[in-house]
Amino acid sequence: MTSDPIQTPRNSYRHGDLRGALLQAGLDMAREGGPDAVVLREATRRAGVSPNAAYRHFADRQALLHAVSNAALGMVADRIQVEVDAVATGPDPRADAHAQLRAVGEGYIAFAREDPGLFRAAFSVPDNLQNANDAAKAGEAGLTPFQQVGRALDALLAAGALTAERRQNAEFLAWSAVHGLGMLVIDGPLRGLDERMIRSATDRLLDMVERGI
């Protein structure tokens, strides 16, 4: 008798979505063990198909990992959107824009802590800025994490809380800061911090980002 983790993707494959079944298997492996755990042969086993059947969709492990990375970035974007949607708007556009920027950072770091394996996988494939707006990296709202940072910064500019000169390339600074804290918390010397200390570090980092831009 087959187990549920194998049977579910196999049903998807029978409806013609073998690529989706293999990708889901890759995401499951990344969640369990990070990018190093993503293995094409294991993905085919979980999908209930032969290894040769996978090659029409993924030429090799790197191709599967690339797809997993893109999908994980979309999940980061979805987690950010949860925080952004929770921001209550008020009469002050500047305050609203600052709250939106903080929500982006909150969601980003929250995902790193909640799904460290997928967070690692999201940034495991060498990439460049030209691909930062790739729709394959977008969440359900149609935005990539990079675009969500940009949207928050544009809101600050529109509200008069950020000058056009300071707005230029500010994504690089804001993203670098929150990504650095996320990695230090899950893989670096900040792993031992308790919840209160991580909360304090996150708040202070976001204060620094707001002041720095």
C-alpha positions as CSV (number, residue, x, y, z in Angstrom):
1,M,0.0,0.0,0.0
2,T,1.5,3.4,-1.0
3,S,1.8,6.2,1.4
4,D,-0.1,9.5,1.1
5,P,3.0,11.6,0.2
6,I,3.6,9.4,-2.9
7,Q,0.0,8.9,-3.8
8,T,-0.9,12.5,-3.9
9,P,1.7,13.6,-6.5
10,R,1.0,10.5,-8.5
11,N,-2.6,11.6,-8.8
12,S,-1.4,15.0,-10.0
13,Y,0.7,13.2,-12.6
14,R,-2.2,11.2,-13.9
15,H,-3.9,14.5,-14.7
16,G,-0.9,15.6,-16.7
17,D,0.9,17.7,-14.2
18,L,4.1,15.7,-13.7
19,R,6.2,18.9,-13.6
20,G,4.0,20.2,-10.8
21,A,4.4,17.0,-8.9
22,L,8.1,17.0,-9.2
23,L,8.3,20.6,-8.2
24,Q,6.2,20.0,-5.1
25,A,8.4,17.1,-4.2
26,G,11.4,19.4,-4.6
27,L,9.8,22.0,-2.3
28,D,9.0,19.4,0.3
29,M,12.6,18.2,0.3
30,A,13.9,21.8,0.5
31,R,11.6,22.4,3.5
32,E,12.9,19.3,5.2
33,G,16.6,19.8,4.5
34,G,17.4,23.0,2.6
35,P,18.7,23.1,-1.0
36,D,21.2,20.3,-0.5
37,A,18.3,17.9,0.1
38,V,16.7,18.6,-3.4
39,V,17.6,15.5,-5.4
40,L,15.9,14.8,-8.8
41,R,15.9,11.0,-8.3
42,E,14.2,11.4,-4.9
43,A,11.7,13.7,-6.5
44,T,10.8,11.1,-9.1
45,R,10.4,8.5,-6.3
46,R,8.1,10.8,-4.4
47,A,6.1,11.5,-7.6
48,G,5.8,7.8,-8.3
49,V,7.5,7.9,-11.7
50,S,10.7,6.6,-13.2
51,P,13.7,8.9,-13.3
52,N,13.6,9.0,-17.2
53,A,10.1,10.5,-17.0
54,A,11.4,13.6,-15.2
55,Y,13.9,14.6,-17.9
56,R,11.2,16.1,-20.1
57,H,10.6,18.7,-17.4
58,F,14.0,19.0,-15.6
59,A,17.2,18.1,-17.4
60,D,19.1,17.6,-14.1
61,R,19.1,18.4,-10.4
62,Q,20.2,22.0,-11.0
63,A,17.1,22.6,-13.2
64,L,14.9,21.3,-10.4
65,L,16.7,23.4,-7.8
66,H,16.3,26.5,-10.0
67,A,12.5,25.9,-10.2
68,V,12.4,25.2,-6.4
69,S,14.3,28.5,-5.8
70,N,11.8,30.5,-7.9
71,A,8.8,28.9,-6.2
72,A,10.3,29.5,-2.8
73,L,10.8,33.2,-3.6
74,G,7.1,33.3,-4.5
75,M,6.3,31.9,-1.1
76,V,8.5,34.6,0.5
77,A,6.5,37.2,-1.4
78,D,3.2,35.6,-0.1
79,R,4.5,35.8,3.5
80,I,5.4,39.4,3.0
81,Q,2.0,40.1,1.5
82,V,0.3,38.8,4.7
83,E,2.1,41.4,6.8
84,V,1.5,44.2,4.3
85,D,-2.3,43.3,4.1
86,A,-2.4,43.5,7.9
87,V,-1.2,47.1,8.0
88,A,-4.1,49.4,9.1
89,T,-4.2,52.6,7.1
90,G,-4.8,56.0,8.8
91,P,-5.0,59.7,8.0
92,D,-1.2,60.1,7.7
93,P,0.2,58.8,4.3
94,R,3.8,59.1,5.7
95,A,3.0,56.8,8.6
96,D,1.2,54.4,6.4
97,A,4.2,54.2,4.0
98,H,6.6,53.6,6.8
99,A,4.3,50.9,8.2
100,Q,4.2,49.2,4.8
101,L,8.0,49.2,4.6
102,R,8.3,47.7,8.0
103,A,5.7,45.1,7.1
104,V,7.9,44.0,4.2
105,G,10.8,43.5,6.5
106,E,8.7,41.8,9.1
107,G,7.3,39.3,6.6
108,Y,10.7,38.6,5.1
109,I,12.3,37.8,8.4
110,A,9.3,35.8,9.5
111,F,9.5,33.6,6.5
112,A,13.2,32.9,7.2
113,R,12.4,31.8,10.7
114,E,9.2,29.8,9.9
115,D,10.6,28.0,6.8
116,P,14.4,28.1,7.0
117,G,14.9,25.3,4.6
118,L,12.8,27.0,1.9
119,F,14.4,30.3,2.7
120,R,17.9,28.8,2.1
121,A,16.6,27.2,-1.1
122,A,15.2,30.5,-2.4
123,F,18.7,32.0,-2.5
124,S,20.7,28.9,-3.4
125,V,20.9,29.5,-7.2
126,P,23.2,32.3,-8.4
127,D,21.2,35.0,-10.0
128,N,21.3,38.6,-11.1
129,L,19.3,41.8,-10.8
130,Q,17.9,41.4,-14.3
131,N,15.9,38.4,-13.1
132,A,14.6,40.0,-9.9
133,N,11.2,40.9,-11.5
134,D,10.8,37.5,-13.1
135,A,7.1,36.4,-12.9
136,A,8.4,32.9,-11.9
137,K,9.5,34.5,-8.6
138,A,6.2,36.2,-7.9
139,G,3.7,35.4,-5.2
140,E,-0.1,35.3,-5.6
141,A,-0.3,39.1,-5.7
142,G,1.9,39.1,-8.8
143,L,4.9,40.7,-7.1
144,T,8.4,39.3,-6.4
145,P,10.0,40.1,-3.0
146,F,12.2,42.6,-4.8
147,Q,9.1,44.3,-6.3
148,Q,7.5,44.4,-2.9
149,V,10.4,46.3,-1.4
150,G,10.3,48.7,-4.4
151,R,6.6,49.3,-4.0
152,A,7.0,50.2,-0.3
153,L,9.8,52.6,-1.2
154,D,7.7,54.1,-3.9
155,A,5.0,54.7,-1.3
156,L,7.5,56.6,0.9
157,L,8.5,58.7,-2.1
158,A,4.9,59.4,-3.0
159,A,4.1,60.4,0.6
160,G,7.0,62.8,0.7
161,A,8.9,60.8,3.2
162,L,11.7,59.9,0.9
163,T,13.5,62.1,-1.7
164,A,14.0,61.0,-5.3
165,E,17.8,61.0,-4.7
166,R,17.5,58.8,-1.7
167,R,15.0,56.5,-3.4
168,Q,17.5,55.5,-6.1
169,N,18.6,51.9,-5.5
170,A,17.3,52.0,-1.9
171,E,16.1,48.4,-2.5
172,F,19.7,47.2,-2.3
173,L,20.2,48.6,1.1
174,A,16.8,47.6,2.6
175,W,17.0,44.1,1.2
176,S,20.6,43.5,2.3
177,A,19.8,44.5,5.8
178,V,16.8,42.3,6.4
179,H,18.3,39.4,4.5
180,G,21.4,39.6,6.6
181,L,19.5,39.4,9.8
182,G,17.4,36.5,8.5
183,M,20.5,34.5,7.7
184,L,22.2,35.3,11.0
185,V,19.1,34.2,12.9
186,I,18.7,30.8,11.1
187,D,22.4,29.9,10.2
188,G,24.6,32.3,12.1
189,P,25.6,33.3,15.6
190,L,22.2,34.8,16.3
191,R,20.5,31.3,16.3
192,G,20.7,31.2,20.1
193,L,18.6,34.4,20.6
194,D,15.3,33.9,22.3
195,E,12.0,35.3,20.9
196,R,12.2,38.5,22.8
197,M,15.7,39.2,21.6
198,I,14.9,38.4,18.0
199,R,11.9,40.7,18.2
200,S,14.0,43.5,19.6
201,A,16.7,42.9,16.9
202,T,14.1,43.0,14.1
203,D,12.5,46.2,15.4
204,R,15.9,48.0,15.8
205,L,17.1,46.8,12.4
206,L,13.9,48.1,10.7
207,D,14.4,51.4,12.6
208,M,17.9,51.6,11.1
209,V,16.6,50.8,7.6
210,E,14.0,53.6,7.9
211,R,16.6,56.1,9.1
212,G,19.2,55.0,6.7
213,I,17.2,55.5,3.6
